[in-house]
Amino acid sequence: MKKLNLPVIKEKLPDGKVLAMDEYLEFVLFNLKHNFDRKAYDKSKKLSNVDVSFVLKKK
């Protein structure tokens, strides 16, 4: 296995804020509203669709 050269974090990590479910929902909806690109999503979805049928055969 190849050894990864990852950065070493020396600072203390900040304490995480615990969110209530309402706050988390508000956060998710805000990010969907302002960061979600519908055109790019539709284009990606269209490219990933499969329109060729296939059959699994027993050997």
C-alpha positions in Angstrom: 0.0 0.0 0.0 1.3 3.5 -0.9 2.0 5.8 2.1 -0.1 8.9 2.0 1.5 12.3 2.6 -1.3 14.0 4.6 -0.9 17.2 6.4 -0.4 17.1 10.2 -2.8 19.3 12.1 -1.0 20.8 15.1 -3.6 23.3 16.3 -6.4 22.3 18.7 -9.6 21.8 16.8 -12.4 24.2 17.8 -15.3 22.8 19.8 -18.2 21.8 17.5 -21.5 23.5 17.9 -24.4 21.1 18.7 -27.4 21.9 16.5 -31.0 21.2 17.4 -33.0 19.5 14.6 -34.7 22.7 13.7 -31.4 24.5 13.4 -30.0 21.7 11.3 -33.0 21.7 9.0 -32.7 25.5 8.6 -29.0 25.0 7.7 -29.7 22.3 5.1 -32.5 24.2 3.5 -30.4 27.4 3.3 -27.5 25.5 1.6 -29.9 23.8 -0.8 -31.4 27.2 -1.7 -28.1 29.0 -2.2 -25.6 26.3 -3.2 -27.6 23.8 -5.3 -27.1 24.2 -9.1 -30.2 22.6 -10.6 -28.9 22.9 -14.2 -25.6 21.1 -13.4 -27.5 18.4 -11.4 -29.9 17.8 -14.3 -27.0 17.6 -16.8 -25.1 15.1 -14.6 -28.2 13.0 -14.0 -28.9 12.9 -17.8 -25.3 11.8 -18.5 -25.4 9.0 -15.9 -28.7 7.5 -17.1 -28.5 4.1 -18.8 -30.7 3.4 -21.7 -29.4 -0.1 -22.7 -31.0 -3.1 -21.2 -28.8 -6.0 -19.9 -29.3 -9.6 -18.7 -27.3 -11.5 -16.2 -26.5 -15.0 -17.6 -25.7 -18.1 -15.5 -22.5 -19.9 -16.5 
